[in-house]
Amino acid sequence: METDFNTLQEFLTHTKGIAYLLIGVALVALPLFWRFITGRDGKKQTF
């Protein structure tokens, strides 16, 4: 799968789109990961 970029504008638009997708994934994944980490703290048993 080879993508041919003819102009700098096409390259920058493609790169910007990939960056927006990665940021979107991070914005969804980080709160879920935080809930996973902090959810385990409430279930500790104390003797």
C-alpha positions in Angstrom: 0.0 0.0 0.0 1.9 3.0 -1.3 0.5 6.5 -0.9 1.8 9.1 -3.3 1.9 12.7 -2.0 2.1 15.2 -4.9 2.3 18.4 -2.8 3.3 19.5 0.6 -0.3 20.5 1.3 -1.5 16.9 0.7 1.3 15.6 3.0 0.5 18.0 5.8 -3.3 17.3 5.5 -2.7 13.6 5.7 -0.3 13.9 8.7 -2.7 16.2 10.5 -5.5 13.7 10.0 -3.4 10.9 11.5 -2.5 13.1 14.5 -6.2 13.9 15.1 -7.0 10.2 15.1 -4.2 9.4 17.6 -5.4 12.3 19.9 -9.0 11.0 19.7 -7.9 7.5 20.7 -5.8 8.9 23.6 -8.8 10.9 24.8 -10.9 7.8 24.9 -8.2 5.4 26.3 -6.8 7.5 29.1 -10.1 7.9 31.1 -10.8 4.2 30.7 -7.4 3.3 31.9 -7.8 5.7 34.8 -11.1 4.0 35.8 -9.4 0.6 35.6 -6.5 1.7 37.8 -8.6 3.5 40.4 -11.4 1.0 40.5 -9.1 -1.6 41.9 -8.3 0.5 45.0 -11.8 0.4 46.4 -11.9 -3.4 46.6 -8.9 -3.8 48.9 -9.4 -5.8 52.0 -8.1 -4.4 55.3 -7.4 -6.7 58.2 
